[in-house]
Amino acid sequence: MMLLLEAGRVVPVSRLVAAGWDDDLPDSADHQVRKTVAKLRSRLPRGPEIIITDGAGYRVAIEPEQLDLARHRGLLDEARSALRDGETPRAAACFRAALALWRGPVLSGDGGRVIDAASAALEQQRLTAAEQLYDLCIEAGEAAEITGELRALVEEHPLRETLRGRLMHALYRSGQQAAALEEFARARRHLADELGIDPGVELTDLHARILRQDASLSRPTGPEPPPSGHPARPAPAATDASARPGEPPCGIPFDVRDFSGRTADLQWVSEAAAAPGSRVPTILALDGMGGSGKTALAVRAAHQLAERYPDGSLFIDLHGFTPGQHPLSAFDAQRDLLAAAGVPGDEIPTVPAGRAARWQAYIRGRRMVLVLDNAASSEQVRGLIPASSDTLVLITSRPRLTGLDGVAWRSVGALDEADSRQILRTTLGDDRLRDEPDAAHELLQLCGGLPLAVRIAAARLANRPHWTVRRLVERLRDHTRRLDELTSEGRGVASALLLSYQTMPDDQRTAFLLLGHHPGRCLDVEEAAALLDTDVVTAETVLEELVDVRLLEARDPGVYALHDLVRSFVQRVARDERTREVGQAVRRLLDHYVRRAEHACDTLFPGRRSVHPDGADARTGAELDHRETALRWMDQHRDGMLAAVDAAYEEGLLWHAARLPRELGFHSSIRAYDASANAALDKGVDAARQLGDRPLTRLNLTNLAMGKWRLGQLSDAVARLEEAVELSRQMADEHSHAACQARLGQALSSMGELERALQLNQEVSRRAAELGLTRLGGSSLSTLSLIQARLGRFDEAIRSAEQAVAVFASIEEVQLSVDALSNLSQAMEGLGRFDEALERADAALESCERISMPSLLPLVLARRADVLTRMGKLEEAALSADQALATAASRSDDIHRAAVHLTVGRVRYAQGELDHARDHQALAHEIACRMELRYDEACALWGLARTAETGGQAELARRHRSAADDLFARMKVPETAR
């Protein structure tokens, strides 16, 4: 089949393989193709002369007249050539001859993706030829003769609107206006039932033109005169929506059955319409991006309010953003509205002033609903608004038409997930969504709450009952194809957005494309200024102009967002425009991120080592010198920077991909998003290695190790720290070497290697003092105090922790002081100084809450609960323990979760709730074993032994205590510290 489809051309073996197997190619696929070709040659007369090996493939050598497909194509070429030459009778004859060769579906059956695609392409070729033939027949006055053929073809392809349009036109031209209008009604019902959508723009426009008996269609000639001796039958009664004399017009389109949500918007319209008026129109306008459901909302509101307006309703599509259409002028719109209202054509003036006056005279004094849909400009609408009337005017537009006076505006945004789900449920039914709840949730996320996208997705699934929701989700995940997937019958998100894009001036288009290269969903004016290479005031003006045309959403002051589907659209438009200007814009944004994030983290982590070997100042503005502002900036830009690292890495911008992750790692130590930060740091390590930058590699390895430590991935953390230590040694960088050893000591302490960790931190503390490394010295003293407390050296631990607290106070380092205060509290508790221990725990809690540190908050609350338990204040201890548990529960991979469960177990034990105590001790044991937290594992076993003993389970208590004693002994932890 493939060889005949491309007769005369070489078909490579690889393409024949693709046609033979959709998936799971056998290793022998090439061989099987060649074997099959050999069989064909042997069975066909003159087979070797017909199927010729040619290079890397095969070619069928036959004359065109031997193959009906070749004859069909040749006749189509001849027909189109005749059309170009103006020979329409010859063109029609060639089209008919070509179509006569068609004897049924081509290549029908289960042929695989390649064959199916070829079959679909040939069917499309046939239908296009048929439509061209019918156009010629209609123009030749043969409309009546072809209606039967057209009806049969429409029955075969009921969703092909272009074919249905030819049938409507033929019926109209043969004098069957009512039948033409009924055909449109059938199309509308069929599309609604099968796909949940309305007819497209072209078919709807044809319907309107038939309604108003547009002269360009050539008015119907009426039925042929009857044969002699038979009375003439009356022409069919008109069934159009134009008002008959004396009847109020009813021109609002049908309400979509899957309309969902918009309760607040409908309430707003209803309340505005109910406000008392003084013979002036109520003008309400709905603006929003293409596909947001403005028209559906206006139509629903018009139907709900229809009873309040006894003089009827009118609706007009102004074609402000309609593919292939120019916006309707006020002059033309007045004509269409008057015609829809039942005004005879010969009474509609043909000069602008007269027509405007006739329109105002018609609507004056009437109480109607007037929907002006899809407006492009204020000028287009102004001449349609009643001058004196109790009419409700509903305007829909993409941009906000600020040139109109007396208008109340409301922006139509995305639907929430519940309302979007209702659209799916209406189209697909409850069972299909119930079977795949997670896939349905992801589908709605990918559609971004845009009603048009949700409806098309629902329609595709409804039309493909053999598809799972997950299959469509998997297709939509590919952002390069997402807009293609959200297209149906020529309608789609891409075409809706393209119209907005095409109306923009060139400089605005350029700005839009550059801004579209922002990697995150939200951007602020500074990021925009970096991309556009301008100042923030100009950047804000550009952003606001894009908000006006609804291609951006305004969030907080100075912050804007791109809808996910708008982002996909920008990326599609810009796919072939990777110009030098775009590359420079992306680099400017990445430079901006690196400078600002470095400045912010320098403020948040005072005393940390600069990455600038020449001592250059990285500060970018005095506002980031303040801790609260710096932290807020990092919080707001975290997602954008994570996406920027991915973009930089993928685009080969290695310096940025290596530099930016360091700041994310530091910020994550406060905000606890280590899984995401570690993914960026992994890229940072690889980028730094590709650059051959050993200092950056060491920095990223260290930050990655600490992120893994916080997630309880201790073996990975130790491996990366040991690599970082070795790199520092090779570089003869004493500062880096000491810093890496300190972090290694911290990780080893968590793994229960207390003696080795003690030695490392003692050495680091000594070297930090020699090198004048204040922050590192304080950090090593804090870790040293924790190790000393675990080893029962409480006096030494108190001294180390107090020195660390003093160091951090001197450099205004708040985050690390929380650790030091907690360690000091633990050491004081070990000596029975409970009041002082509680005071230090409260100080740690106050600092932790002041700077909002979710990574440390559970541990600090647990520390406070432990002290309160020792003091016998069990009610307060339980409250603090419950708070610790609640904050830790949201992070299943936090290294501190085992310690929190140990604390809750101790509190429950003290309260006599042995079952609850045992549950938390067992969970702590499971977490500690999984994360290799040997000290916590031993503490959990110790607690389980005590609980079992109190519960009368002596043998179980003995086993638990023996295991705990063995672990504590290996770590050299005395009984006083258990």
BELFENZI-V227541 format. One record per residue. PHI is phi in radians with two decimals (999 if undefined). OMEGA is omega as a letter, one per 30 degrees, with the letter a starting at -180 (999 if undefined). D_LAST is the distance of its C-alpha to the last C-alpha in Angstrom with 2 decimals. Layout:
# BELFENZI-V227541
phi omega d_last
PHI OMEGA D_LAST
PHI OMEGA D_LAST
This chain:
# BELFENZI-V227541
phi omega d_last
999 a 80.02
-1.07 a 78.22
-1.19 l 81.09
-1.28 l 83.69
-1.06 a 81.78
-2.11 a 82.10
-0.96 l 85.46
1.55 a 86.82
-2.06 l 83.41
-1.33 l 80.98
-1.90 a 77.90
-1.08 l 75.10
-1.03 a 73.47
-1.05 l 70.10
-1.30 l 71.50
-1.14 l 72.91
-1.11 l 69.50
-1.08 l 67.95
-1.26 a 70.64
-1.48 a 70.06
-2.35 l 66.28
-1.27 a 64.19
-2.42 l 60.80
0.90 l 59.45
-1.07 l 62.23
-1.26 l 62.94
-1.06 a 63.04
-1.67 a 66.73
-0.99 l 67.66
-1.01 a 70.09
-1.10 a 71.70
-1.13 l 72.13
-1.11 a 73.85
-1.11 l 76.28
-1.14 l 76.95
-1.15 l 77.74
-1.08 l 80.10
-1.08 l 81.90
-1.12 l 82.45
-1.06 l 83.82
-1.05 a 86.23
-1.29 a 87.49
-1.66 a 88.10
-1.53 l 89.69
-1.03 a 93.36
0.98 a 93.44
-0.95 a 89.66
-1.08 l 89.21
-1.39 a 91.54
-1.53 a 89.64
-1.77 a 86.02
-1.94 l 85.92
-1.29 a 83.08
-2.42 a 82.72
1.10 a 80.09
-1.61 a 76.57
-2.71 a 77.83
-2.28 l 80.77
-2.39 l 83.69
-1.58 a 86.09
-1.90 l 89.67
-2.43 l 91.89
-1.39 a 94.49
-0.97 a 93.47
-1.28 l 96.01
-1.45 a 94.36
-2.20 a 91.12
-1.11 l 91.19
-1.12 l 88.03
-1.15 l 89.83
-1.11 l 92.94
-1.01 a 90.84
-1.13 l 89.26
-1.12 l 92.65
-1.14 l 94.26
-1.15 l 91.46
-1.08 a 91.99
-1.14 l 95.72
-1.09 a 95.19
-1.23 l 93.10
-1.13 l 95.63
-1.12 l 98.37
-1.08 l 96.38
-1.10 a 96.13
-1.53 l 99.89
1.39 a 100.55
-1.67 a 101.93
-1.14 l 100.19
-1.06 l 102.40
-1.15 l 101.64
-1.06 a 97.95
-1.10 a 97.90
-1.12 l 99.76
-1.18 l 97.30
-1.04 a 94.30
-1.10 l 95.92
-1.13 l 96.69
-1.12 a 93.13
-1.25 l 91.68
-1.17 l 94.20
-1.28 a 92.56
-1.38 a 89.41
-2.07 l 89.33
2.46 a 85.84
-0.99 a 82.14
-1.52 l 81.66
1.01 a 79.13
-1.23 a 77.94
2.05 a 75.39
-1.61 a 71.93
-1.83 a 72.38
1.59 a 68.96
-1.10 a 67.94
-1.15 l 70.53
-1.15 l 73.42
-1.05 l 72.37
-1.14 l 72.30
-1.14 l 75.76
-1.08 l 77.06
-1.11 a 75.76
-1.13 l 77.34
-1.18 l 80.72
-1.13 l 80.58
-1.09 l 79.88
-1.07 l 82.86
-1.12 a 85.09
-1.13 l 84.12
-1.10 l 84.66
-1.12 l 88.10
-1.11 l 88.95
-1.13 l 88.01
-1.14 l 90.21
-1.11 a 93.06
-1.15 l 92.77
-1.05 l 92.77
-1.12 a 96.05
-1.15 a 97.51
-1.10 a 96.66
-1.17 l 98.26
-1.49 l 101.30
1.43 a 101.83
-1.85 a 100.67
-1.06 a 97.82
-1.09 a 99.19
-1.22 a 99.56
-1.81 a 95.90
-1.09 l 94.11
-1.10 l 94.04
-1.04 a 92.47
-1.11 l 89.97
-1.05 a 88.98
-1.09 a 88.31
-1.20 l 86.18
-1.11 l 84.23
-1.11 l 83.52
-1.23 a 82.04
-2.27 a 79.91
-1.18 a 79.30
-1.67 a 76.53
-1.49 a 78.64
-1.21 a 79.73
-1.13 l 82.21
-1.21 l 84.14
-1.07 l 84.10
-1.10 l 85.44
-1.11 l 88.43
-1.13 l 89.20
-1.04 a 89.09
-1.13 a 91.37
-1.12 l 93.79
-1.09 a 94.01
-1.11 a 94.65
-1.19 l 97.30
-1.67 l 99.02
1.51 a 99.35
-1.93 a 96.41
-1.06 a 94.39
-1.06 l 92.94
-1.14 l 91.83
-1.10 l 90.24
-1.19 l 88.24
-1.12 l 87.26
-1.10 l 86.00
-1.11 l 83.64
-1.05 l 82.41
-1.10 l 81.79
-1.07 a 79.83
-1.10 l 77.70
-1.12 a 76.95
-1.14 l 76.16
-1.11 l 73.79
-1.15 a 72.00
-1.22 a 71.67
-1.48 a 70.68
-2.10 a 68.64
1.24 a 68.05
-2.26 l 69.86
-1.60 l 73.16
-1.03 a 76.13
-1.25 a 75.97
-1.09 a 77.77
-1.12 a 80.91
-1.18 l 81.58
-1.12 l 80.96
-1.16 l 83.30
-1.07 l 85.98
-1.03 a 85.68
-1.12 a 86.24
-1.17 l 89.22
-1.18 l 90.77
-1.01 a 90.27
-1.64 l 92.19
0.92 a 94.66
-1.00 a 93.89
-1.10 a 97.06
-1.17 l 95.19
-1.45 a 94.62
1.15 a 98.43
-1.00 a 99.23
-1.07 a 99.73
-1.50 a 103.27
1.43 a 103.30
-1.18 l 104.38
-1.14 l 107.41
-1.08 a 110.69
-1.25 l 111.45
-1.05 a 114.25
-0.98 l 117.68
1.63 l 118.26
-1.98 l 114.62
-1.20 l 113.36
-1.28 l 110.52
-1.49 l 107.12
-1.16 l 105.29
-1.16 l 102.41
-1.06 l 98.92
-1.20 l 97.57
-1.18 l 95.12
-2.13 a 91.48
-1.31 a 89.96
-1.52 l 87.70
-1.15 a 90.30
-1.26 l 91.47
-1.36 l 94.81
-0.95 l 97.23
1.51 a 96.18
-1.84 l 92.68
-1.22 l 89.53
-1.18 l 87.77
-2.37 a 84.48
-1.88 a 83.07
-1.31 l 79.28
-1.07 a 77.80
-1.18 a 76.02
-1.46 a 72.48
-1.20 a 69.84
-1.31 a 68.36
-1.75 l 64.81
-1.02 a 64.65
-2.50 l 61.15
1.27 l 59.44
1.09 a 61.01
-1.04 a 61.04
-1.14 l 60.62
-1.15 l 63.29
-1.14 l 65.75
-1.11 l 65.14
-1.09 l 65.89
-1.10 a 69.17
-1.09 a 70.14
-1.18 l 69.55
-1.13 a 71.40
-1.19 a 74.29
-1.42 a 74.49
-1.10 a 74.84
-1.09 a 78.39
-2.09 l 80.71
-2.30 l 84.14
1.01 l 85.85
-2.17 a 83.59
-1.21 l 81.42
-1.61 a 77.69
-1.97 l 76.29
-2.09 a 72.75
-2.23 l 71.33
-2.01 l 68.40
-2.09 l 67.08
2.95 a 64.45
-1.16 l 63.93
-1.02 l 65.98
1.55 a 64.76
-1.44 l 62.88
1.61 a 65.14
-1.13 a 67.38
-1.11 l 70.51
-1.05 l 68.88
-1.15 a 67.62
-1.11 l 71.08
-1.15 l 72.78
-1.07 l 70.45
-1.10 a 71.04
-1.09 l 74.81
-1.16 a 74.95
-1.14 a 72.95
-1.72 a 75.26
-0.98 a 78.51
-1.15 l 79.82
-1.35 a 79.73
-2.15 a 82.16
-1.22 a 85.39
-1.56 l 87.23
1.76 a 85.11
-2.57 l 82.76
-2.33 l 83.10
-2.39 l 80.69
-2.50 l 81.21
-1.56 a 79.15
-1.45 l 79.94
0.97 l 78.61
-1.09 a 76.75
-2.42 a 74.27
-2.17 a 75.96
-0.98 l 76.22
1.29 a 79.80
-2.17 l 81.06
-1.52 l 82.17
-0.96 a 81.11
-1.25 l 83.75
-1.28 l 85.81
-1.04 l 86.41
-1.05 l 90.07
-1.22 l 89.26
-1.13 l 86.59
-1.07 l 89.17
-1.07 a 91.51
-1.16 l 88.89
-1.16 l 87.81
-1.12 l 91.43
-1.13 l 92.16
-1.13 l 89.14
-1.40 l 90.40
1.70 l 93.70
-1.33 l 95.87
-1.01 a 98.58
-1.04 a 98.47
-1.32 l 101.91
-1.74 a 100.75
-1.64 a 97.90
-1.05 a 99.17
-1.81 l 98.88
-1.96 a 98.49
-0.96 a 95.18
-1.10 a 96.45
-1.15 a 98.24
-1.18 l 95.32
-1.07 l 92.85
-1.14 l 95.26
-1.12 l 95.73
-1.11 l 91.97
-1.14 l 91.59
-1.13 l 94.64
-1.13 a 93.15
-1.52 a 89.76
-1.05 l 91.03
1.40 a 90.60
-1.56 l 88.63
-1.97 a 85.22
-2.29 l 83.51
-1.87 a 80.27
-2.12 l 80.61
-1.83 l 77.88
-1.84 a 78.20
-1.67 l 75.77
1.10 l 74.52
-1.43 a 76.04
-1.86 a 75.87
-2.63 l 77.29
-1.11 a 78.42
-1.07 a 82.03
-1.14 a 81.91
-1.69 a 80.90
-0.96 a 82.73
-1.30 a 86.15
-1.81 a 84.84
-1.34 a 83.38
-1.07 l 85.83
-1.40 a 87.52
-2.60 a 88.11
-3.00 l 86.47
-1.60 a 83.81
-1.28 l 82.40
-1.62 l 78.68
-1.84 l 78.14
-1.91 a 74.97
-1.92 l 74.47
-2.07 a 71.95
-2.77 l 71.33
-1.37 l 68.75
-1.34 l 69.20
-1.37 a 69.43
-1.49 a 73.15
-1.26 l 72.97
-1.39 l 76.76
-1.59 l 77.34
-1.71 l 77.84
1.23 a 76.88
-1.92 l 74.24
-1.71 a 70.86
-1.86 l 68.36
-2.57 l 65.25
-1.50 l 63.18
-1.77 a 62.28
-1.73 a 58.87
-1.30 l 56.80
-1.34 l 56.14
-1.32 a 52.66
-1.13 a 51.13
-1.09 a 52.16
-1.25 l 55.79
-1.11 l 55.81
-1.10 l 54.47
-1.13 l 57.35
-1.07 l 59.83
-1.06 a 58.25
-1.09 a 58.24
-1.09 a 61.91
-1.47 a 62.96
-1.79 a 60.71
1.59 a 59.88
-1.15 a 56.62
-1.07 a 56.10
-1.17 l 55.98
-1.31 a 53.38
-1.13 a 51.32
-1.24 a 51.21
-2.35 a 49.77
-1.11 a 47.83
-1.18 l 45.75
-1.15 l 48.87
-1.11 l 50.82
-1.08 a 48.19
-1.18 l 48.30
-1.03 a 52.10
-1.18 l 52.28
-1.10 a 49.93
-1.18 l 52.22
-1.41 l 55.25
1.10 l 53.70
1.28 l 55.24
-1.48 a 58.74
-0.95 a 61.04
-1.03 a 63.43
-1.13 a 60.66
-1.12 a 59.22
-1.13 a 62.74
-1.17 l 63.60
-1.05 l 60.35
-1.11 a 61.03
-1.13 a 64.64
-1.12 l 63.71
-1.21 l 61.41
-1.14 a 64.06
-1.41 l 66.66
-2.26 a 64.45
-1.08 l 63.13
-1.41 l 61.99
-1.41 l 59.54
-1.50 l 55.98
-1.07 a 54.50
-1.05 a 52.01
-1.12 l 54.96
-1.15 l 56.33
-1.04 a 52.89
-1.09 l 52.59
-1.23 a 56.04
-1.32 a 55.21
-1.09 l 52.04
-1.30 a 54.31
-1.12 l 55.16
-1.30 a 58.27
-1.95 a 59.69
-1.00 a 58.31
-1.20 l 61.48
-1.14 a 63.64
-1.19 a 61.73
-1.67 l 62.24
-2.36 l 66.02
-2.62 l 68.50
0.92 l 72.29
1.43 l 72.44
-1.80 l 70.15
-3.09 a 66.71
-1.13 a 64.22
-1.07 a 65.47
-1.17 l 69.08
-1.12 a 68.13
-1.30 a 66.25
-1.04 a 68.91
-1.11 l 71.50
-1.10 a 69.46
-1.11 a 68.90
-1.21 l 72.59
-1.44 a 73.71
-1.40 l 71.73
-1.15 a 73.55
-1.02 a 72.81
-1.17 l 70.70
-1.26 l 68.52
-1.06 a 68.13
-1.06 l 67.02
-1.08 a 64.45
-1.06 l 63.19
-1.15 l 62.75
-1.16 l 60.90
-1.12 l 58.59
-1.15 l 58.02
-1.53 l 56.32
-1.15 a 53.43
-1.34 a 50.55
-1.68 a 48.77
-1.51 a 50.10
-1.89 l 50.18
-2.49 l 51.69
-1.93 a 52.50
-1.18 l 55.56
-1.20 l 54.05
-1.11 l 53.26
-1.09 l 56.75
-1.07 l 58.27
-1.14 a 56.60
-1.12 a 57.92
-1.55 a 61.38
1.00 a 61.54
-2.54 l 62.60
-1.52 a 61.47
-1.20 a 59.30
-1.16 l 62.27
-1.11 l 64.30
-1.07 l 61.33
-1.13 l 60.77
-1.07 l 64.47
-1.08 a 64.24
-1.10 a 61.17
-1.16 l 62.90
-1.15 l 65.98
-1.25 l 63.92
-1.12 a 62.46
-1.04 l 66.07
-1.66 l 66.92
1.07 l 63.69
-1.83 l 62.19
-2.31 l 59.26
-1.95 l 57.28
-1.45 l 56.63
-1.88 l 53.09
-1.23 l 51.78
-0.92 l 54.14
1.43 a 54.53
-2.13 a 52.53
-2.32 a 54.31
-2.36 l 53.49
-1.72 l 55.25
-1.04 a 55.31
-0.97 a 53.91
-1.30 l 57.35
-1.14 l 59.06
-1.07 l 56.73
-1.05 l 57.76
-1.13 l 61.37
-1.05 a 61.05
-1.12 l 59.48
-1.17 a 62.34
-1.09 a 64.99
-1.52 a 63.41
-0.98 a 62.84
-1.76 a 66.01
-2.14 l 65.83
-1.33 a 63.24
-1.44 l 65.40
-1.07 l 64.71
-1.10 l 64.40
-1.14 l 61.58
-1.02 l 59.70
-1.15 l 60.06
-1.11 l 58.86
-1.11 l 55.66
-1.11 l 55.00
-1.07 l 55.60
-1.14 l 53.05
-1.12 l 50.42
-1.05 l 51.20
-1.04 l 50.78
-1.06 a 47.34
-1.07 a 46.13
-1.11 a 47.46
-1.21 a 46.23
-1.16 l 42.75
-1.14 l 42.27
-1.09 a 43.46
-1.08 a 41.21
-1.28 l 38.06
-1.09 l 39.03
-1.26 a 39.04
-1.26 a 35.75
-2.20 a 33.98
-1.06 l 35.63
1.57 l 35.52
-1.24 a 35.08
-1.30 l 37.41
-1.29 l 40.87
-1.61 l 42.21
-1.60 a 45.69
-1.10 a 46.43
-1.61 l 49.45
1.32 a 47.59
-1.09 a 49.58
-1.48 a 48.65
-1.62 a 47.49
-1.16 a 47.83
-2.10 a 50.02
2.96 a 50.43
-1.09 a 49.28
-1.09 l 47.89
-1.46 l 44.90
-1.34 a 44.03
-1.73 a 42.38
-1.01 a 38.84
-1.08 l 39.63
-1.18 a 42.74
-1.11 a 41.09
-1.17 l 38.30
-1.11 l 40.93
-1.10 l 43.06
-1.13 l 40.30
-1.06 a 39.46
-1.21 a 43.16
-1.87 a 43.86
-0.98 a 40.77
-1.11 l 42.51
-1.09 a 45.67
-1.25 l 43.92
-1.06 l 42.04
-1.17 a 45.46
-1.14 l 47.02
-1.09 l 44.75
-1.03 a 45.87
-1.13 a 49.48
-1.08 a 49.40
-1.13 a 47.90
-1.17 a 50.46
-1.52 l 53.33
1.35 l 52.41
-1.53 a 51.68
-1.19 a 49.01
-1.07 l 48.54
-1.20 l 47.62
-1.14 l 45.49
-1.53 a 43.54
-1.45 a 43.29
-1.16 a 42.48
-1.04 l 39.22
-0.97 a 37.43
-1.20 l 37.97
-1.16 l 36.85
-1.10 l 33.56
-1.11 a 32.93
-1.10 l 34.00
-1.13 l 31.81
-1.15 l 28.71
-1.66 a 29.71
-1.71 l 31.32
1.05 l 29.28
-2.15 a 32.11
-1.10 a 30.64
-1.07 l 32.38
-1.23 a 35.76
-1.10 a 35.02
-1.15 l 33.83
-1.08 l 37.11
-1.18 a 38.97
-1.17 l 36.96
-1.00 l 37.73
-1.15 l 41.38
-1.08 l 40.88
-1.09 a 39.60
-1.13 a 42.55
-1.12 a 45.04
-1.12 l 43.91
-1.14 l 44.24
-1.10 l 47.71
-1.31 a 48.63
1.25 a 47.41
-1.67 a 45.43
-1.19 l 42.48
-1.06 l 41.04
-1.18 l 41.06
-1.06 l 39.61
-1.11 l 36.72
-1.04 a 36.15
-1.21 l 36.19
-1.06 a 33.96
-1.13 a 31.31
-1.16 l 31.59
-1.12 l 31.68
-1.07 a 28.49
-1.22 l 26.65
-1.11 l 28.16
-1.20 l 26.92
-1.07 a 23.40
-1.16 l 23.49
-1.56 l 24.70
1.38 l 21.92
-1.68 a 24.50
-1.24 a 22.49
-1.07 l 24.72
-1.08 a 27.76
-1.08 a 26.29
-1.11 a 25.51
-1.05 a 29.00
-1.25 l 30.74
-1.18 l 28.91
-1.14 l 29.83
-1.16 l 33.39
-1.16 l 33.37
-1.06 a 32.21
-1.16 l 35.10
-1.07 l 37.57
-1.07 l 36.68
-1.12 l 37.21
-1.12 a 40.55
-1.45 a 41.63
0.95 a 40.64
-1.75 a 39.00
-1.12 l 36.53
-1.08 a 35.34
-1.08 a 34.65
-1.06 l 33.06
-1.15 a 30.55
-1.10 a 29.88
-1.19 l 29.31
-1.13 l 26.97
-1.09 l 24.88
-1.15 l 24.68
-1.10 l 23.96
-1.07 l 21.01
-1.08 a 19.68
-1.18 l 20.21
-1.14 l 18.73
-1.06 l 15.48
-1.11 a 15.37
-1.44 l 16.19
1.56 l 13.33
-1.52 a 15.90
-1.22 a 14.10
-1.12 l 16.44
-1.14 l 19.51
-1.11 l 18.54
-1.09 a 18.00
-1.08 a 21.41
-1.06 a 23.13
-1.28 l 22.14
-1.12 l 23.03
-1.14 a 26.35
-1.13 l 26.93
-1.06 l 26.35
-1.14 a 28.89
-1.18 l 31.38
-1.10 l 31.20
-1.16 a 32.15
-1.17 a 34.99
-1.55 a 36.29
1.25 a 36.03
-1.64 a 33.86
-1.08 a 32.50
-1.12 l 30.79
-1.11 l 29.18
-1.07 l 28.06
-1.11 a 26.35
-1.11 a 24.69
-1.16 l 23.37
-1.14 l 22.05
-1.11 l 20.21
-1.11 l 18.53
-1.05 a 17.91
-1.13 l 16.07
-1.13 l 13.61
-1.11 a 13.09
-1.09 l 12.88
-1.14 l 10.23
-1.15 l 7.98
-1.53 l 9.15
1.40 l 8.52
-1.62 a 12.29
-1.17 l 12.58
-1.10 l 16.30
-1.11 a 17.22
-1.10 l 15.49
-1.11 a 17.55
-1.08 a 20.67
-1.07 a 20.37
-1.17 l 19.84
-1.12 l 22.69
-1.12 l 24.93
-1.09 l 24.29
-1.03 a 25.15
-1.15 l 28.28
-1.07 a 29.32
-1.17 l 29.13
-1.13 a 31.03
-1.20 l 33.71
-1.90 l 34.40
1.00 l 33.83
-1.64 a 31.19
-1.45 a 29.63
-1.03 a 27.64
-1.20 l 25.47
-1.17 l 25.09
-1.10 l 23.23
-1.03 a 20.44
-1.09 l 20.53
-1.13 l 20.48
-1.11 l 17.48
-1.14 l 15.54
-1.12 l 16.98
-1.05 a 15.89
-1.14 a 12.18
-1.15 l 12.63
-1.15 l 14.68
-1.06 l 12.34
-1.06 l 9.82
-1.68 l 12.98
1.37 l 14.02
-1.60 a 16.93
-1.19 a 16.90
-1.07 l 20.57
-1.17 l 20.44
-1.09 l 17.39
-1.17 l 19.43
-1.07 l 22.49
-1.24 l 21.04
-1.13 l 19.76
-1.16 l 23.29
-1.13 l 24.91
-1.10 a 23.12
-1.14 l 24.23
-1.08 l 27.75
-1.15 a 28.09
-1.11 l 26.77
-1.26 a 29.27
-1.15 a 32.03
-1.80 l 32.09
0.92 a 31.16
-2.02 a 28.27
-1.10 a 27.40
-1.26 a 25.08
-1.85 a 22.62
-1.00 l 23.41
-1.04 a 21.03
-1.19 a 18.00
-1.18 l 19.27
-1.11 l 19.97
-1.14 l 16.51
-1.04 l 15.14
-1.12 l 17.70
-1.12 l 16.85
-1.07 a 13.19
-1.12 a 14.69
-1.08 l 17.46
-1.12 l 15.36
-1.11 l 13.75
-1.47 a 17.43
1.44 l 18.69
-1.59 a 20.95
-1.27 a 20.38
-1.13 l 23.70
-1.21 l 23.24
-1.10 a 19.65
-1.11 l 21.12
-1.09 a 23.90
-1.17 l 21.76
-1.15 l 19.57
-1.12 l 22.87
-1.12 l 24.27
-1.06 a 21.38
-1.15 a 21.93
-1.14 a 25.67
-1.29 l 25.64
-1.40 a 23.36
-1.11 a 25.48
-1.32 a 28.43
-2.20 a 26.70
-1.20 a 25.71
-1.98 a 24.97
-1.50 a 22.73
-1.11 a 19.68
-1.51 a 17.86
-1.13 l 18.59
-1.09 l 15.49
-1.10 l 13.34
-1.12 l 15.99
-1.15 l 15.88
-1.07 l 12.13
-1.12 l 13.08
-1.05 l 16.18
-1.09 l 14.48
-1.14 l 12.37
-1.14 a 15.74
-1.11 l 17.75
-1.10 l 15.65
-1.11 l 16.17
-1.45 a 19.80
1.45 l 20.19
-1.62 a 21.06
-1.16 a 19.41
-1.11 l 21.56
-1.15 l 20.79
-1.04 a 17.04
-1.11 a 17.38
-1.04 a 19.67
-1.25 l 17.42
-1.16 l 14.39
-1.16 l 17.00
-1.17 l 18.51
-1.06 a 15.33
-1.14 l 15.01
-1.08 a 18.70
-1.13 a 18.65
-1.11 l 15.82
-1.12 a 17.75
-1.13 a 20.97
-1.66 a 19.95
1.12 l 18.10
-1.58 a 14.87
-1.12 l 12.77
-1.12 l 9.44
-1.15 l 10.24
-1.09 l 11.54
-1.14 l 8.54
-1.11 l 6.71
-1.14 l 10.19
-1.12 l 10.60
-1.10 l 7.71
-1.14 l 9.47
-1.09 l 12.76
-1.12 a 12.27
-1.13 l 11.75
-1.16 l 14.68
-1.11 l 16.78
-1.09 l 16.43
-1.13 l 17.54
-1.46 l 20.26
1.45 l 21.58
-1.81 a 20.81
-1.10 a 19.67
-1.14 l 20.53
-1.11 l 18.81
-1.09 a 15.60
-1.09 a 16.01
-1.12 l 16.61
-1.09 a 13.66
-1.19 l 11.25
-1.10 l 13.35
-1.14 l 13.21
-1.15 a 9.44
-1.05 a 9.49
-1.10 l 12.40
-1.16 a 11.05
-1.09 a 8.06
-1.12 l 10.88
-1.10 l 13.27
-1.55 a 11.39
1.10 l 10.86
-1.63 a 7.19
-1.29 a 6.89
-1.09 a 5.24
-1.18 a 5.76
-1.92 a 3.80
-1.67 999 0.00
